[in-house]
Amino acid sequence: VMLQLTRARNRLTTPATLTLPEIAAGGLT
């Protein structure tokens, strides 16, 4: 889980277009 959080923080620097789908996928898991 911690790894996912770190990745999420790193992806915050990426465009929201890429971040939103990944957050949704993370929420599903």
PyMOL CGO cylinders between C-alpha atoms (Angstrom):
from pymol import cmd
from pymol.cgo import CYLINDER

trace = [
    CYLINDER, 0.00, 0.00, 0.00, 2.80, 2.39, 0.89, 0.3, 1, 1, 1, 1, 1, 1,
    CYLINDER, 2.80, 2.39, 0.89, 4.32, 1.81, -2.53, 0.3, 1, 1, 1, 1, 1, 1,
    CYLINDER, 4.32, 1.81, -2.53, 1.04, 2.78, -4.16, 0.3, 1, 1, 1, 1, 1, 1,
    CYLINDER, 1.04, 2.78, -4.16, 0.91, 5.96, -2.08, 0.3, 1, 1, 1, 1, 1, 1,
    CYLINDER, 0.91, 5.96, -2.08, 4.42, 6.91, -3.13, 0.3, 1, 1, 1, 1, 1, 1,
    CYLINDER, 4.42, 6.91, -3.13, 3.55, 6.27, -6.75, 0.3, 1, 1, 1, 1, 1, 1,
    CYLINDER, 3.55, 6.27, -6.75, 0.41, 8.36, -6.36, 0.3, 1, 1, 1, 1, 1, 1,
    CYLINDER, 0.41, 8.36, -6.36, 2.47, 11.25, -5.01, 0.3, 1, 1, 1, 1, 1, 1,
    CYLINDER, 2.47, 11.25, -5.01, 4.93, 10.90, -7.86, 0.3, 1, 1, 1, 1, 1, 1,
    CYLINDER, 4.93, 10.90, -7.86, 2.06, 10.86, -10.34, 0.3, 1, 1, 1, 1, 1, 1,
    CYLINDER, 2.06, 10.86, -10.34, 0.68, 14.06, -8.86, 0.3, 1, 1, 1, 1, 1, 1,
    CYLINDER, 0.68, 14.06, -8.86, 3.34, 15.77, -10.94, 0.3, 1, 1, 1, 1, 1, 1,
    CYLINDER, 3.34, 15.77, -10.94, 1.84, 14.19, -14.05, 0.3, 1, 1, 1, 1, 1, 1,
    CYLINDER, 1.84, 14.19, -14.05, -1.21, 15.63, -15.84, 0.3, 1, 1, 1, 1, 1, 1,
    CYLINDER, -1.21, 15.63, -15.84, -4.56, 15.00, -14.13, 0.3, 1, 1, 1, 1, 1, 1,
    CYLINDER, -4.56, 15.00, -14.13, -5.60, 13.10, -17.27, 0.3, 1, 1, 1, 1, 1, 1,
    CYLINDER, -5.60, 13.10, -17.27, -3.10, 10.38, -16.38, 0.3, 1, 1, 1, 1, 1, 1,
    CYLINDER, -3.10, 10.38, -16.38, -3.57, 10.67, -12.63, 0.3, 1, 1, 1, 1, 1, 1,
    CYLINDER, -3.57, 10.67, -12.63, -7.35, 10.26, -12.48, 0.3, 1, 1, 1, 1, 1, 1,
    CYLINDER, -7.35, 10.26, -12.48, -7.51, 6.82, -14.17, 0.3, 1, 1, 1, 1, 1, 1,
    CYLINDER, -7.51, 6.82, -14.17, -4.66, 5.56, -12.01, 0.3, 1, 1, 1, 1, 1, 1,
    CYLINDER, -4.66, 5.56, -12.01, -6.34, 6.78, -8.82, 0.3, 1, 1, 1, 1, 1, 1,
    CYLINDER, -6.34, 6.78, -8.82, -9.56, 5.10, -9.94, 0.3, 1, 1, 1, 1, 1, 1,
    CYLINDER, -9.56, 5.10, -9.94, -7.66, 1.87, -10.58, 0.3, 1, 1, 1, 1, 1, 1,
    CYLINDER, -7.66, 1.87, -10.58, -6.00, 2.16, -7.17, 0.3, 1, 1, 1, 1, 1, 1,
    CYLINDER, -6.00, 2.16, -7.17, -9.39, 2.67, -5.54, 0.3, 1, 1, 1, 1, 1, 1,
    CYLINDER, -9.39, 2.67, -5.54, -10.70, -0.48, -7.22, 0.3, 1, 1, 1, 1, 1, 1,
    CYLINDER, -10.70, -0.48, -7.22, -7.84, -2.47, -5.70, 0.3, 1, 1, 1, 1, 1, 1,
]
cmd.load_cgo(trace, "trace")
